[in-house]
Amino acid sequence: MFAAIRTPDAPAPIGPYSQAVSAGGFVFLSGQIPLSPSTGEVVGATAAEQAEQVLSNMRAVLAAAGSAPARVVKTTIFLTDLADFAAVNEVYGKVFGVDGPAPARSTVQVSALPKGVKVEIEAVAQVDKQ
């Protein structure tokens, strides 16, 4: 059995999925894109600016699930241009490269992302069993 996670502090899903689900002591975050939780509009012009918003959205979903960035064990980053790797990596490192070991990660280039954004990140994190 799993439980859906929902918070108004992150953008509402733009399709038939949950922001995250918790199951078996883990929370599985759906891919977050750089949308403002209040307006639903894309935030940021550059990949780095967009990554900042994505990570802010992820923090909100993690908090709603009873987790935090320090408990993330795996992420996947989707970029529309791998030339943005270094810029996104710098922003990412400020969140995941500080408190303990960094999560396992994959980064892939994709041809397109929803709403024409440059970056999307999904994650799996530990959470206290509820």
Residue, then its C-alpha position, 0 to 999 in steps of 0.5 A: m500500500f502507498a500514500a499520495i503526498r500533496t502540498p500546496d507549497a509545490p506545483a500541482p501535477i499537470g497530469p494524472y499523477s501524484q507529486a509523490v507517493s510514500a511506500g515502504g519507508f521511502v518517498f518517490l517524487s515525481g519529476q519536478i519542473p520549474l513551475s511556481p506553486s502559486t501561479g503555475e508559470v515557468v520560473g527562470a530563463t536559464a537552466a541554473e535558474q530553473a534548477e533553483q526552482v525545481l529544487s525549491n519545489m522538491r524541498a516542499v514535497l520532501a517536507a510534506a512527506g516527512s523527509a528532507p534533501a539529506r535523506v535523498v538516496k537517488t535522483t535523475i536529472f533530465l536536461t534538454d541540453l547537456a551543455d547545461f550540465a555544469a550550471v545545473n550541477e553547481v546549483y544541485g551541489k549546493v543542495f546535495g553536496v553539503d550534508g553527508p554523502a551525495p545521492a546516487r544520480s543519473t543525468v540524461q539529455v532528452s529531446a523535450l520536457p513539459k512546458g518547454v522547460k530546460v530541466e526536470i528532476e525526480a528523486v527517491a528519499q528515505v522517510d520515517k514509516q507512517 
